[in-house]
Amino acid sequence: MAYFKKSRLVQPETRLGISVSKKVGNSFTRNRLKRIIRERFRLSNIRLLGIDLLFVVSPQLGKLTLVEGEVLLEKALGEIFVLLKK
């Protein structure tokens, strides 16, 4: 799940927050998910929109394969980008 809002700061950069519950898995799994999210965020165009973005990873997402998770993440970032460009 992703939440976003316009940043109150003057900076044009997007801030990223990631919340991964302990129910998702052990620390290795949680940190791996966070690294994947950070990397996809780094490679996306959404970094330049000046928003605050929070990803909340639920236990169901922790059971996805790497490819399925990346597809969902790309889809979420794309939808946010489209919503903000309106």
C-alpha positions as CSV (number, residue, x, y, z in Angstrom):
1,M,0.0,0.0,0.0
2,A,1.3,3.5,-0.8
3,Y,0.3,6.8,0.7
4,F,1.4,10.1,-0.7
5,K,0.8,13.9,-0.3
6,K,2.4,17.1,-1.4
7,S,5.4,18.0,0.7
8,R,5.3,21.0,2.9
9,L,9.0,21.6,2.3
10,V,10.3,23.8,-0.4
11,Q,12.6,21.1,-1.7
12,P,11.6,19.6,-5.1
13,E,12.8,16.2,-4.0
14,T,10.4,13.4,-2.9
15,R,10.9,11.9,0.5
16,L,10.4,8.2,1.0
17,G,9.2,6.3,4.0
18,I,9.0,2.5,4.3
19,S,7.2,0.6,7.0
20,V,7.6,-3.2,7.1
21,S,5.8,-5.1,9.8
22,K,7.6,-7.9,11.7
23,K,4.7,-10.1,10.5
24,V,6.3,-10.0,7.0
25,G,9.2,-12.2,8.0
26,N,12.6,-12.1,9.6
27,S,15.0,-9.2,9.5
28,F,16.7,-10.5,6.3
29,T,13.3,-10.6,4.5
30,R,12.2,-7.2,5.8
31,N,15.5,-5.5,4.9
32,R,15.6,-7.1,1.5
33,L,12.1,-5.7,0.7
34,K,13.2,-2.2,1.9
35,R,16.3,-2.4,-0.4
36,I,14.1,-3.3,-3.3
37,I,11.7,-0.5,-2.7
38,R,14.5,2.0,-2.3
39,E,16.2,0.9,-5.5
40,R,13.0,1.1,-7.5
41,F,12.3,4.5,-6.1
42,R,15.8,5.6,-7.0
43,L,15.3,4.6,-10.6
44,S,11.9,6.1,-11.0
45,N,10.9,9.6,-12.2
46,I,8.8,10.1,-9.1
47,R,11.8,11.4,-7.1
48,L,11.5,14.8,-8.7
49,L,7.8,15.5,-7.9
50,G,8.3,17.0,-4.4
51,I,5.9,14.7,-2.5
52,D,6.1,12.7,0.7
53,L,5.7,9.0,-0.1
54,L,5.0,6.2,2.4
55,F,5.1,2.5,1.5
56,V,3.4,0.1,4.0
57,V,4.4,-3.5,3.3
58,S,1.7,-5.9,4.5
59,P,2.4,-9.6,5.3
60,Q,0.7,-10.7,2.1
61,L,3.2,-8.8,0.1
62,G,6.1,-10.5,1.9
63,K,5.0,-13.8,0.4
64,L,5.3,-12.6,-3.3
65,T,8.3,-13.6,-5.4
66,L,10.8,-10.9,-6.3
67,V,9.4,-10.4,-9.8
68,E,5.8,-10.2,-8.6
69,G,6.8,-7.7,-6.0
70,E,8.7,-5.5,-8.4
71,V,5.8,-5.5,-10.9
72,L,3.4,-4.4,-8.1
73,L,5.9,-1.7,-7.0
74,E,6.3,-0.4,-10.6
75,K,2.6,-0.3,-11.0
76,A,2.1,1.6,-7.8
77,L,4.8,4.2,-8.7
78,G,3.3,4.6,-12.2
79,E,-0.2,5.2,-10.8
80,I,1.1,7.8,-8.3
81,F,3.0,9.5,-11.1
82,V,-0.1,9.7,-13.3
83,L,-2.3,11.0,-10.4
84,L,0.2,13.7,-9.6
85,K,0.6,14.8,-13.2
86,K,-3.2,15.6,-13.6
